[in-house]
Amino acid sequence: MPSLRLREARQGGGALLRERFGLDAALVPGKGGIFEVRLDGKVIARRVKGHFPGASEIVTAVASARA
């Protein structure tokens, strides 16, 4: 159920990014079921073969990219 996963990532991930890094997340609509998480223009997490990254995966990806 992609819309539920997307909502979870947006809400949960956004709150965690704000809390841990002081970052504000923005949801940018795409086409064809695309889901990418970008930091400074670089893709750091994405949907792969039906797997949507959850909030904790997004936070981990951001932490790794900022290290």
All heavy atoms as a GROMACS GRO file, in nm:
protein
  496
    1MET      N    1   0.084  -0.117   0.000
    1MET     CA    2   0.000   0.000   0.000
    1MET      C    3   0.089   0.125   0.000
    1MET      O    4   0.120   0.180   0.104
    1MET     CB    5  -0.090  -0.004   0.123
    1MET     CG    6  -0.184   0.112   0.132
    1MET     SD    7  -0.296   0.089   0.269
    1MET     CE    8  -0.434   0.021   0.182
    2PRO      N    9   0.135   0.167  -0.114
    2PRO     CA   10   0.231   0.277  -0.125
    2PRO      C   11   0.187   0.407  -0.058
    2PRO      O   12   0.269   0.475   0.002
    2PRO     CB   13   0.248   0.297  -0.275
    2PRO     CG   14   0.210   0.166  -0.335
    2PRO     CD   15   0.106   0.110  -0.243
    3SER      N   16   0.061   0.445  -0.068
    3SER     CA   17   0.020   0.574  -0.011
    3SER      C   18   0.038   0.575   0.141
    3SER      O   19   0.079   0.676   0.198
    3SER     CB   20  -0.124   0.607  -0.048
    3SER     OG   21  -0.211   0.510   0.003
    4LEU      N   22   0.013   0.464   0.207
    4LEU     CA   23   0.033   0.455   0.351
    4LEU      C   24   0.181   0.463   0.383
    4LEU      O   25   0.222   0.534   0.474
    4LEU     CB   26  -0.027   0.325   0.405
    4LEU     CG   27  -0.007   0.299   0.554
    4LEU    CD1   28  -0.071   0.410   0.636
    4LEU    CD2   29  -0.065   0.165   0.592
    5ARG      N   30   0.264   0.393   0.310
    5ARG     CA   31   0.409   0.397   0.331
    5ARG      C   32   0.464   0.537   0.307
    5ARG      O   33   0.549   0.584   0.380
    5ARG     CB   34   0.480   0.296   0.240
    5ARG     CG   35   0.441   0.154   0.262
    5ARG     CD   36   0.533   0.090   0.364
    5ARG     NE   37   0.486  -0.041   0.399
    5ARG     CZ   38   0.536  -0.154   0.351
    5ARG    NH1   39   0.633  -0.151   0.263
    5ARG    NH2   40   0.488  -0.268   0.390
    6LEU      N   41   0.416   0.602   0.204
    6LEU     CA   42   0.460   0.737   0.172
    6LEU      C   43   0.424   0.832   0.285
    6LEU      O   44   0.505   0.912   0.330
    6LEU     CB   45   0.399   0.783   0.040
    6LEU     CG   46   0.433   0.923  -0.007
    6LEU    CD1   47   0.583   0.938  -0.024
    6LEU    CD2   48   0.362   0.953  -0.137
    7ARG      N   49   0.302   0.821   0.332
    7ARG     CA   50   0.256   0.906   0.443
    7ARG      C   51   0.342   0.882   0.568
    7ARG      O   52   0.383   0.975   0.636
    7ARG     CB   53   0.110   0.878   0.472
    7ARG     CG   54   0.045   0.979   0.562
    7ARG     CD   55  -0.106   0.960   0.578
    7ARG     NE   56  -0.169   0.905   0.462
    7ARG     CZ   57  -0.251   0.799   0.463
    7ARG    NH1   58  -0.282   0.740   0.575
    7ARG    NH2   59  -0.305   0.754   0.352
    8GLU      N   60   0.371   0.754   0.597
    8GLU     CA   61   0.453   0.720   0.713
    8GLU      C   62   0.593   0.779   0.701
    8GLU      O   63   0.645   0.838   0.795
    8GLU     CB   64   0.463   0.568   0.726
    8GLU     CG   65   0.562   0.523   0.833
    8GLU     CD   66   0.589   0.375   0.826
    8GLU    OE1   67   0.493   0.297   0.811
    8GLU    OE2   68   0.707   0.338   0.833
    9ALA      N   69   0.653   0.765   0.585
    9ALA     CA   70   0.787   0.818   0.565
    9ALA      C   71   0.788   0.969   0.576
    9ALA      O   72   0.877   1.028   0.637
    9ALA     CB   73   0.841   0.774   0.429
   10ARG      N   74   0.688   1.033   0.518
   10ARG     CA   75   0.681   1.178   0.520
   10ARG      C   76   0.661   1.230   0.662
   10ARG      O   77   0.731   1.319   0.708
   10ARG     CB   78   0.568   1.227   0.430
   10ARG     CG   79   0.561   1.379   0.425
   10ARG     CD   80   0.446   1.426   0.341
   10ARG     NE   81   0.322   1.386   0.404
   10ARG     CZ   82   0.205   1.380   0.344
   10ARG    NH1   83   0.195   1.412   0.218
   10ARG    NH2   84   0.098   1.342   0.406
   11GLN      N   85   0.564   1.173   0.734
   11GLN     CA   86   0.533   1.222   0.867
   11GLN      C   87   0.640   1.181   0.968
   11GLN      O   88   0.694   1.265   1.039
   11GLN     CB   89   0.396   1.172   0.911
   11GLN     CG   90   0.284   1.235   0.831
   11GLN     CD   91   0.148   1.173   0.861
   11GLN    OE1   92   0.138   1.067   0.921
   11GLN    NE2   93   0.043   1.239   0.818
   12GLY      N   94   0.667   1.054   0.974
   12GLY     CA   95   0.765   1.004   1.071
   12GLY      C   96   0.906   1.050   1.040
   12GLY      O   97   0.979   1.096   1.127
   13GLY      N   98   0.944   1.040   0.914
   13GLY     CA   99   1.077   1.082   0.871
   13GLY      C  100   1.096   1.231   0.888
   13GLY      O  101   1.201   1.277   0.935
   14GLY      N  102   0.995   1.308   0.852
   14GLY     CA  103   1.004   1.453   0.866
   14GLY      C  104   1.023   1.496   1.010
   14GLY      O  105   1.105   1.582   1.041
   15ALA      N  106   0.950   1.434   1.100
   15ALA     CA  107   0.960   1.468   1.243
   15ALA      C  108   1.097   1.430   1.297
   15ALA      O  109   1.160   1.508   1.371
   15ALA     CB  110   0.850   1.398   1.321
   16LEU      N  111   1.147   1.313   1.261
   16LEU     CA  112   1.278   1.270   1.308
   16LEU      C  113   1.390   1.356   1.251
   16LEU      O  114   1.485   1.389   1.322
   16LEU     CB  115   1.303   1.123   1.271
   16LEU     CG  116   1.226   1.021   1.353
   16LEU    CD1  117   1.244   0.881   1.294
   16LEU    CD2  118   1.272   1.022   1.497
   17LEU      N  119   1.379   1.396   1.125
   17LEU     CA  120   1.481   1.481   1.064
   17LEU      C  121   1.486   1.618   1.133
   17LEU      O  122   1.593   1.673   1.157
   17LEU     CB  123   1.456   1.498   0.915
   17LEU     CG  124   1.478   1.374   0.830
   17LEU    CD1  125   1.434   1.399   0.686
   17LEU    CD2  126   1.622   1.329   0.835
   18ARG      N  127   1.369   1.669   1.167
   18ARG     CA  128   1.361   1.798   1.235
   18ARG      C  129   1.422   1.785   1.375
   18ARG      O  130   1.500   1.869   1.419
   18ARG     CB  131   1.215   1.842   1.242
   18ARG     CG  132   1.194   1.987   1.255
   18ARG     CD  133   1.049   2.033   1.237
   18ARG     NE  134   0.944   1.934   1.243
   18ARG     CZ  135   0.890   1.871   1.136
   18ARG    NH1  136   0.933   1.897   1.015
   18ARG    NH2  137   0.795   1.782   1.152
   19GLU      N  138   1.385   1.678   1.446
   19GLU     CA  139   1.430   1.656   1.583
   19GLU      C  140   1.580   1.632   1.592
   19GLU      O  141   1.649   1.690   1.675
   19GLU     CB  142   1.354   1.537   1.641
   19GLU     CG  143   1.394   1.497   1.780
   19GLU     CD  144   1.322   1.371   1.824
   19GLU    OE1  145   1.198   1.366   1.810
   19GLU    OE2  146   1.390   1.277   1.869
   20ARG      N  147   1.632   1.546   1.505
   20ARG     CA  148   1.773   1.506   1.516
   20ARG      C  149   1.871   1.596   1.444
   20ARG      O  150   1.986   1.608   1.486
   20ARG     CB  151   1.789   1.363   1.465
   20ARG     CG  152   1.715   1.265   1.551
   20ARG     CD  153   1.748   1.125   1.518
   20ARG     NE  154   1.665   1.037   1.600
   20ARG     CZ  155   1.664   0.907   1.587
   20ARG    NH1  156   1.740   0.849   1.497
   20ARG    NH2  157   1.587   0.835   1.665
   21PHE      N  158   1.828   1.658   1.334
   21PHE     CA  159   1.922   1.735   1.253
   21PHE      C  160   1.880   1.880   1.231
   21PHE      O  161   1.952   1.956   1.167
   21PHE     CB  162   1.942   1.669   1.116
   21PHE     CG  163   1.983   1.525   1.123
   21PHE    CD1  164   1.895   1.426   1.085
   21PHE    CD2  165   2.108   1.489   1.168
   21PHE    CE1  166   1.932   1.292   1.090
   21PHE    CE2  167   2.146   1.357   1.175
   21PHE     CZ  168   2.058   1.257   1.136
   22GLY      N  169   1.761   1.917   1.276
   22GLY     CA  170   1.712   2.052   1.252
   22GLY      C  171   1.678   2.077   1.106
   22GLY      O  172   1.679   2.190   1.060
   23LEU      N  173   1.648   1.971   1.032
   23LEU     CA  174   1.616   1.981   0.889
   23LEU      C  175   1.465   1.977   0.868
   23LEU      O  176   1.394   1.904   0.937
   23LEU     CB  177   1.678   1.865   0.811
   23LEU     CG  178   1.830   1.855   0.811
   23LEU    CD1  179   1.874   1.725   0.744
   23LEU    CD2  180   1.891   1.974   0.741
   24ASP      N  181   1.418   2.051   0.771
   24ASP     CA  182   1.278   2.045   0.731
   24ASP      C  183   1.269   1.966   0.601
   24ASP      O  184   1.341   1.996   0.505
   24ASP     CB  185   1.220   2.185   0.710
   24ASP     CG  186   1.196   2.256   0.842
   24ASP    OD1  187   1.150   2.189   0.936
   24ASP    OD2  188   1.224   2.376   0.850
   25ALA      N  189   1.184   1.865   0.599
   25ALA     CA  190   1.166   1.781   0.481
   25ALA      C  191   1.052   1.836   0.397
   25ALA      O  192   0.955   1.890   0.449
   25ALA     CB  193   1.134   1.638   0.523
   26ALA      N  194   1.065   1.822   0.267
   26ALA     CA  195   0.959   1.865   0.175
   26ALA      C  196   0.923   1.748   0.084
   26ALA      O  197   1.011   1.676   0.037
   26ALA     CB  198   1.007   1.982   0.090
   27LEU      N  199   0.795   1.730   0.063
   27LEU     CA  200   0.748   1.626  -0.028
   27LEU      C  201   0.730   1.690  -0.165
   27LEU      O  202   0.653   1.785  -0.181
   27LEU     CB  203   0.615   1.568   0.021
   27LEU     CG  204   0.554   1.460  -0.065
   27LEU    CD1  205   0.647   1.338  -0.071
   27LEU    CD2  206   0.419   1.420  -0.009
   28VAL      N  207   0.804   1.638  -0.262
   28VAL     CA  208   0.796   1.690  -0.399
   28VAL      C  209   0.731   1.582  -0.484
   28VAL      O  210   0.786   1.473  -0.498
   28VAL     CB  211   0.937   1.724  -0.453
   28VAL    CG1  212   0.928   1.774  -0.596
   28VAL    CG2  213   1.006   1.824  -0.363
   29PRO      N  214   0.613   1.609  -0.540
   29PRO     CA  215   0.544   1.509  -0.620
   29PRO      C  216   0.627   1.464  -0.741
   29PRO      O  217   0.697   1.545  -0.803
   29PRO     CB  218   0.417   1.580  -0.667
   29PRO     CG  219   0.398   1.693  -0.572
   29PRO     CD  220   0.536   1.734  -0.530
   30GLY      N  221   0.621   1.335  -0.770
   30GLY     CA  222   0.688   1.279  -0.887
   30GLY      C  223   0.588   1.201  -0.969
   30GLY      O  224   0.468   1.203  -0.941
   31LYS      N  225   0.637   1.132  -1.070
   31LYS     CA  226   0.549   1.053  -1.157
   31LYS      C  227   0.594   0.908  -1.156
   31LYS      O  228   0.711   0.878  -1.138
   31LYS     CB  229   0.554   1.106  -1.299
   31LYS     CG  230   0.497   1.245  -1.313
   31LYS     CD  231   0.502   1.292  -1.456
   31LYS     CE  232   0.445   1.433  -1.464
   31LYS     NZ  233   0.448   1.485  -1.600
   32GLY      N  234   0.500   0.819  -1.177
   32GLY     CA  235   0.532   0.678  -1.193
   32GLY      C  236   0.576   0.606  -1.067
   32GLY      O  237   0.651   0.512  -1.073
   33GLY      N  238   0.532   0.651  -0.951
   33GLY     CA  239   0.565   0.583  -0.826
   33GLY      C  240   0.705   0.610  -0.775
   33GLY      O  241   0.755   0.538  -0.690
   34ILE      N  242   0.769   0.715  -0.825
   34ILE     CA  243   0.904   0.747  -0.781
   34ILE      C  244   0.903   0.793  -0.635
   34ILE      O  245   0.810   0.860  -0.592
   34ILE     CB  246   0.967   0.855  -0.872
   34ILE    CG1  247   1.115   0.870  -0.843
   34ILE    CG2  248   0.895   0.988  -0.856
   34ILE    CD1  249   1.187   0.957  -0.944
   35PHE      N  250   1.001   0.753  -0.560
   35PHE     CA  251   1.019   0.799  -0.422
   35PHE      C  252   1.168   0.809  -0.399
   35PHE      O  253   1.239   0.709  -0.396
   35PHE     CB  254   0.956   0.702  -0.322
   35PHE     CG  255   0.969   0.751  -0.178
   35PHE    CD1  256   0.876   0.837  -0.125
   35PHE    CD2  257   1.074   0.710  -0.100
   35PHE    CE1  258   0.888   0.883   0.006
   35PHE    CE2  259   1.088   0.753   0.031
   35PHE     CZ  260   0.994   0.840   0.084
   36GLU      N  261   1.220   0.931  -0.386
   36GLU     CA  262   1.361   0.954  -0.362
   36GLU      C  263   1.376   1.051  -0.246
   36GLU      O  264   1.299   1.144  -0.232
   36GLU     CB  265   1.430   1.014  -0.484
   36GLU     CG  266   1.433   0.923  -0.604
   36GLU     CD  267   1.498   0.987  -0.724
   36GLU    OE1  268   1.499   1.112  -0.735
   36GLU    OE2  269   1.545   0.911  -0.809
   37VAL      N  270   1.479   1.027  -0.167
   37VAL     CA  271   1.515   1.119  -0.061
   37VAL      C  272   1.645   1.183  -0.104
   37VAL      O  273   1.743   1.114  -0.132
   37VAL     CB  274   1.532   1.046   0.074
   37VAL    CG1  275   1.577   1.143   0.183
   37VAL    CG2  276   1.404   0.975   0.113
   38ARG      N  277   1.644   1.317  -0.112
   38ARG     CA  278   1.763   1.390  -0.156
   38ARG      C  279   1.813   1.481  -0.045
   38ARG      O  280   1.734   1.539   0.028
   38ARG     CB  281   1.732   1.476  -0.278
   38ARG     CG  282   1.697   1.394  -0.399
   38ARG     CD  283   1.657   1.484  -0.515
   38ARG     NE  284   1.621   1.405  -0.630
   38ARG     CZ  285   1.699   1.390  -0.736
   38ARG    NH1  286   1.815   1.451  -0.742
   38ARG    NH2  287   1.659   1.315  -0.836
   39LEU      N  288   1.944   1.493  -0.039
   39LEU     CA  289   2.009   1.586   0.053
   39LEU      C  290   2.114   1.660  -0.027
   39LEU      O  291   2.202   1.597  -0.087
   39LEU     CB  292   2.073   1.511   0.170
   39LEU     CG  293   2.142   1.597   0.276
   39LEU    CD1  294   2.042   1.687   0.347
   39LEU    CD2  295   2.214   1.510   0.376
   40ASP      N  296   2.102   1.790  -0.032
   40ASP     CA  297   2.192   1.873  -0.112
   40ASP      C  298   2.197   1.828  -0.258
   40ASP      O  299   2.303   1.825  -0.320
   40ASP     CB  300   2.333   1.874  -0.052
   40ASP     CG  301   2.337   1.936   0.086
   40ASP    OD1  302   2.255   2.028   0.112
   40ASP    OD2  303   2.419   1.894   0.169
   41GLY      N  304   2.081   1.788  -0.312
   41GLY     CA  305   2.070   1.749  -0.451
   41GLY      C  306   2.113   1.607  -0.483
   41GLY      O  307   2.097   1.560  -0.595
   42LYS      N  308   2.165   1.534  -0.386
   42LYS     CA  309   2.212   1.397  -0.406
   42LYS      C  310   2.108   1.298  -0.350
   42LYS      O  311   2.060   1.314  -0.238
   42LYS     CB  312   2.345   1.377  -0.335
   42LYS     CG  313   2.402   1.240  -0.350
   42LYS     CD  314   2.535   1.227  -0.277
   42LYS     CE  315   2.585   1.084  -0.288
   42LYS     NZ  316   2.704   1.063  -0.205
   43VAL      N  317   2.075   1.195  -0.430
   43VAL     CA  318   1.982   1.092  -0.384
   43VAL      C  319   2.052   1.005  -0.280
   43VAL      O  320   2.158   0.949  -0.306
   43VAL     CB  321   1.932   1.004  -0.501
   43VAL    CG1  322   1.843   0.892  -0.449
   43VAL    CG2  323   1.859   1.087  -0.605
   44ILE      N  324   1.992   0.998  -0.160
   44ILE     CA  325   2.053   0.919  -0.053
   44ILE      C  326   1.968   0.799  -0.013
   44ILE      O  327   2.015   0.710   0.057
   44ILE     CB  328   2.085   1.006   0.070
   44ILE    CG1  329   1.959   1.073   0.125
   44ILE    CG2  330   2.190   1.112   0.036
   44ILE    CD1  331   1.978   1.140   0.259
   45ALA      N  332   1.842   0.796  -0.056
   45ALA     CA  333   1.754   0.681  -0.033
   45ALA      C  334   1.646   0.685  -0.140
   45ALA      O  335   1.610   0.791  -0.188
   45ALA     CB  336   1.691   0.686   0.106
   46ARG      N  337   1.597   0.568  -0.178
   46ARG     CA  338   1.492   0.564  -0.280
   46ARG      C  339   1.412   0.434  -0.269
   46ARG      O  340   1.454   0.339  -0.204
   46ARG     CB  341   1.554   0.577  -0.419
   46ARG     CG  342   1.638   0.459  -0.459
   46ARG     CD  343   1.682   0.456  -0.605
   46ARG     NE  344   1.696   0.585  -0.664
   46ARG     CZ  345   1.804   0.628  -0.728
   46ARG    NH1  346   1.909   0.551  -0.739
   46ARG    NH2  347   1.808   0.747  -0.782
   47ARG      N  348   1.300   0.437  -0.336
   47ARG     CA  349   1.216   0.317  -0.348
   47ARG      C  350   1.287   0.223  -0.446
   47ARG      O  351   1.330   0.265  -0.553
   47ARG     CB  352   1.080   0.356  -0.404
   47ARG     CG  353   0.994   0.237  -0.433
   47ARG     CD  354   0.861   0.283  -0.490
   47ARG     NE  355   0.800   0.169  -0.553
   47ARG     CZ  356   0.735   0.171  -0.665
   47ARG    NH1  357   0.719   0.284  -0.729
   47ARG    NH2  358   0.683   0.063  -0.714
   48VAL      N  359   1.300   0.099  -0.406
   48VAL     CA  360   1.365   0.000  -0.492
   48VAL      C  361   1.276  -0.124  -0.498
   48VAL      O  362   1.248  -0.185  -0.395
   48VAL     CB  363   1.504  -0.039  -0.437
   48VAL    CG1  364   1.569  -0.143  -0.525
   48VAL    CG2  365   1.593   0.083  -0.424
   49LYS      N  366   1.232  -0.159  -0.618
   49LYS     CA  367   1.150  -0.279  -0.640
   49LYS      C  368   1.038  -0.292  -0.538
   49LYS      O  369   1.021  -0.395  -0.474
   49LYS     CB  370   1.238  -0.404  -0.640
   49LYS     CG  371   1.336  -0.408  -0.753
   49LYS     CD  372   1.416  -0.535  -0.754
   49LYS     CE  373   1.518  -0.530  -0.867
   49LYS     NZ  374   1.606  -0.645  -0.866
   50GLY      N  375   0.963  -0.184  -0.519
   50GLY     CA  376   0.847  -0.189  -0.431
   50GLY      C  377   0.876  -0.164  -0.285
   50GLY      O  378   0.785  -0.153  -0.204
   51HIS      N  379   1.004  -0.153  -0.246
   51HIS     CA  380   1.039  -0.126  -0.106
   51HIS      C  381   1.051   0.024  -0.086
   51HIS      O  382   1.130   0.091  -0.151
   51HIS     CB  383   1.172  -0.192  -0.070
   51HIS     CG  384   1.224  -0.149   0.064
   51HIS    ND1  385   1.170  -0.198   0.180
   51HIS    CD2  386   1.320  -0.061   0.100
   51HIS    CE1  387   1.232  -0.141   0.283
   51HIS    NE2  388   1.323  -0.058   0.236
   52PHE      N  389   0.969   0.077   0.004
   52PHE     CA  390   0.976   0.218   0.040
   52PHE      C  391   1.060   0.229   0.167
   52PHE      O  392   1.034   0.159   0.264
   52PHE     CB  393   0.837   0.275   0.069
   52PHE     CG  394   0.758   0.305  -0.053
   52PHE    CD1  395   0.688   0.206  -0.120
   52PHE    CD2  396   0.754   0.435  -0.104
   52PHE    CE1  397   0.615   0.234  -0.233
   52PHE    CE2  398   0.681   0.464  -0.218
   52PHE     CZ  399   0.612   0.364  -0.283
   53PRO      N  400   1.160   0.318   0.170
   53PRO     CA  401   1.236   0.334   0.294
   53PRO      C  402   1.147   0.392   0.403
   53PRO      O  403   1.070   0.484   0.378
   53PRO     CB  404   1.348   0.432   0.255
   53PRO     CG  405   1.298   0.502   0.133
   53PRO     CD  406   1.205   0.408   0.065
   54GLY      N  407   1.158   0.334   0.520
   54GLY     CA  408   1.082   0.384   0.634
   54GLY      C  409   1.152   0.501   0.700
   54GLY      O  410   1.263   0.540   0.660
   55ALA      N  411   1.089   0.556   0.802
   55ALA     CA  412   1.144   0.674   0.869
   55ALA      C  413   1.284   0.648   0.923
   55ALA      O  414   1.373   0.731   0.905
   55ALA     CB  415   1.050   0.717   0.982
   56SER      N  416   1.306   0.535   0.987
   56SER     CA  417   1.439   0.507   1.043
   56SER      C  418   1.544   0.491   0.934
   56SER      O  419   1.659   0.534   0.950
   56SER     CB  420   1.436   0.384   1.133
   56SER     OG  421   1.402   0.269   1.059
   57GLU      N  422   1.507   0.433   0.820
   57GLU     CA  423   1.601   0.421   0.707
   57GLU      C  424   1.637   0.557   0.651
   57GLU      O  425   1.752   0.582   0.613
   57GLU     CB  426   1.541   0.336   0.596
   57GLU     CG  427   1.530   0.188   0.629
   57GLU     CD  428   1.460   0.113   0.519
   57GLU    OE1  429   1.527   0.077   0.420
   57GLU    OE2  430   1.337   0.093   0.530
   58ILE      N  431   1.540   0.645   0.644
   58ILE     CA  432   1.565   0.780   0.593
   58ILE      C  433   1.660   0.855   0.686
   58ILE      O  434   1.756   0.917   0.642
   58ILE     CB  435   1.432   0.856   0.576
   58ILE    CG1  436   1.350   0.793   0.463
   58ILE    CG2  437   1.457   1.004   0.549
   58ILE    CD1  438   1.208   0.842   0.454
   59VAL      N  439   1.636   0.846   0.816
   59VAL     CA  440   1.721   0.914   0.914
   59VAL      C  441   1.863   0.857   0.907
   59VAL      O  442   1.961   0.933   0.910
   59VAL     CB  443   1.662   0.903   1.055
   59VAL    CG1  444   1.761   0.948   1.161
   59VAL    CG2  445   1.534   0.985   1.064
   60THR      N  446   1.877   0.727   0.895
   60THR     CA  447   2.008   0.664   0.884
   60THR      C  448   2.081   0.711   0.759
   60THR      O  449   2.200   0.741   0.762
   60THR     CB  450   1.996   0.510   0.885
   60THR    OG1  451   1.937   0.471   1.009
   60THR    CG2  452   2.130   0.443   0.868
   61ALA      N  453   2.009   0.720   0.647
   61ALA     CA  454   2.068   0.766   0.522
   61ALA      C  455   2.116   0.910   0.533
   61ALA      O  456   2.224   0.945   0.486
   61ALA     CB  457   1.968   0.751   0.407
   62VAL      N  458   2.037   0.996   0.599
   62VAL     CA  459   2.076   1.135   0.617
   62VAL      C  460   2.200   1.144   0.709
   62VAL      O  461   2.294   1.216   0.678
   62VAL     CB  462   1.959   1.219   0.675
   62VAL    CG1  463   2.007   1.357   0.719
   62VAL    CG2  464   1.848   1.231   0.572
   63ALA      N  465   2.200   1.067   0.815
   63ALA     CA  466   2.315   1.069   0.907
   63ALA      C  467   2.441   1.024   0.834
   63ALA      O  468   2.548   1.087   0.849
   63ALA     CB  469   2.288   0.977   1.028
   64SER      N  470   2.431   0.922   0.753
   64SER     CA  471   2.547   0.873   0.677
   64SER      C  472   2.595   0.976   0.577
   64SER      O  473   2.715   0.996   0.559
   64SER     CB  474   2.512   0.743   0.604
   64SER     OG  475   2.487   0.641   0.694
   65ALA      N  476   2.501   1.042   0.509
   65ALA     CA  477   2.537   1.141   0.408
   65ALA      C  478   2.602   1.264   0.472
   65ALA      O  479   2.684   1.330   0.408
   65ALA     CB  480   2.414   1.183   0.328
   66ARG      N  481   2.565   1.295   0.594
   66ARG     CA  482   2.619   1.413   0.661
   66ARG      C  483   2.750   1.385   0.732
   66ARG      O  484   2.819   1.478   0.774
   66ARG     CB  485   2.519   1.467   0.762
   66ARG     CG  486   2.393   1.521   0.693
   66ARG     CD  487   2.300   1.582   0.791
   66ARG     NE  488   2.360   1.709   0.835
   66ARG     CZ  489   2.304   1.791   0.922
   66ARG    NH1  490   2.189   1.760   0.974
   66ARG    NH2  491   2.363   1.902   0.958
   67ALA      N  492   2.787   1.257   0.745
   67ALA     CA  493   2.910   1.220   0.818
   67ALA      C  494   3.035   1.254   0.739
   67ALA      O  495   3.040   1.265   0.623
   67ALA     CB  496   2.907   1.070   0.850
   0.00000   0.00000   0.00000
